[in-house]
Every structure is written in structure tokens, then in C-alpha cells.
Amino acid sequence: MSAVSVALLMTGVLLNAAAQLLLKAGTNAVGHFEFSLDNLLPVGMKIAFQPYIMGGMACYAISLVVWIMGLSRVPVSVAYPMLSVGYVLNAVAAWYLFGESLSAQKLIGIGFIVLGVVLVTRSQA
């Protein structure tokens, strides 16, 4: 895999991970809500114009373009497992930024994810 291909895929993964974190920050800012016909418009507007959520949606849009560029250079059987790196990044970032738990069981699972990504990417060598 070329350096450009790796850079495109990792940029797509990082943007996707950033989008998730921004969406979470946005929902934290908005607070818990229930959708119903009565509050669909006010809650929808509150969510749509929340800055973190807007940033998350922008990251998703950019990540889609970058990801398509990466897919044009790498087999999907290699590219798709790279998305798992986002799980690792988000687990650590959620622990650091939002105080979410990062138990031993989660860390072992993250270790398996990392090992799997390494194995898949090395299969292309």
C-alpha cells in the first residue's frame, strides 16, 4: 500500500472518528430529549444548529470524499477493516474527553482490533 493510500484511509478514519466525538459533544450540549410530533421541529432545530453537531456533520461529509479517494486506490477488503482504527481512537478519546469507562475487557478487545488491522494490512505486502 502506498503512502498516499495510507494517508487517505487514515485521514478518512480520523475525520470519521472526529465526527463521532463532535456528535457526542453536541448531544451532551443539547441534553436528553424525546422525539414526538409535538417537539419534532423545536428539537430538530436545536440539534441541527448545535455547533458541535454541525462540525460532526462537516467531518462526515469531508471523510466521505477522502474515503472514496482511498477506496479508488486500495481493495475494499483492506480499506474497510481500517475503519476499526476509529473504534480504538474513539474509545480512548471518549475516556479522556467524556469520562467514559475504559475497562480491562474493553482494552483487550481494542488489542484484538489493533492486531486484526495489522494482520489485514500486512496481507497486502
N, C-alpha and C positions, 0 to 999 in steps of 0.2 A: 504494500500500500504506500503510495507516495505521501510526501509531507503535506502537500496541498489537500489530498483526500482526507488525511487525518485531521488537519486543521479545520476543514469544512465540517466534518462529522462532529468534532468536539465543540466547535462553535455552536452548531445546532443543538447539541446536548446541553451546553451551558445556558444558552438562551431559553431552552425549554425548562430547565431547572429554575432559572431566574423567574420565568413566568409563573411557575407554581408557587414560589416563595412570595412573589408580589401579590398573587391572588389570595394567598393565605393572610398576608398583612392587610389586604383590603377587606376581607371578611372579618378580620379581628376589629378593624376600624368601624365597620358597619354594625357589627354585633349580630346576635342570633335573630333570625326572622323566620316567619312562616309566610309562604305564598298562599294567597287566596284571591278570588276575583276582586274582592273589595280593596286589597292593598297591592295588587299587581303593578299598577302604574307608579305609585309612590315608592315602593320598594325597588322596582325595576330601575327607576330614575336614580335613586340613591346609589344603587350598585353600579349603574352604567357610568356615573360621573365621579365615582370614587377614584382618586388619583392612582392609588396602588393597583387597582383593578384595570384601569386604563393602561398603565405601564405593563402589566402582565399580558394584556391582550396584544399590545405592540410587540412584546418579546415573542409571543407565539407567532405573530404574522411574519416577523423577520426570521425566526427559526425555521418556518416552513420553507421560505425561499432558500435559505442556506442549506437546509436538509435536502431539498430537491437537487441542488447543485452537487452535494455529496453523493447522493444516490446515482447521479449520472456517471460517477467515476468508480463506484465500488459495488460489488454484488450485495443485494439486499440481505442475503444470509450472513454477511459480515456486518453491514451497517446497522441493521435492526438491533442486534444484541448490544451495540454500543450505547443505545438508549439506556441500558441498565446502569451505566455510569451515573446517570441523572438520579437514580434511586439512592446511590451512595452519597452523592453531593447533597441531596435534599434531606436525607436522614441526619447528616452531620449539621447542616445549616439549620434545620428545624430544632435540633437540640440546642444549638448555640443562640439562635435568634428568638425562638419562641418557648424555650424551656421544655420541649417535648422530651420524653424519655428515650434513652438510648441504652437499652438493657444488653446484657451479655448475649442473649438469644438473638437480638437484632444484629449485634456486631458479628456474630458467627454467620448469620445469613448474608450480611454485607460481604464478609470474606469469601463466601461461596460465589456471590455475584462477581466480585473482582476476579476471582480465579476463572470463572466461566468466560468473562470477557477476554482475559489474557489468552485462554486456550483458543477461542474462536478467532481472534485477530492473528495469532501465530499460525493458524492453519492456512493462512493465505501466503505465508512466507515461502 
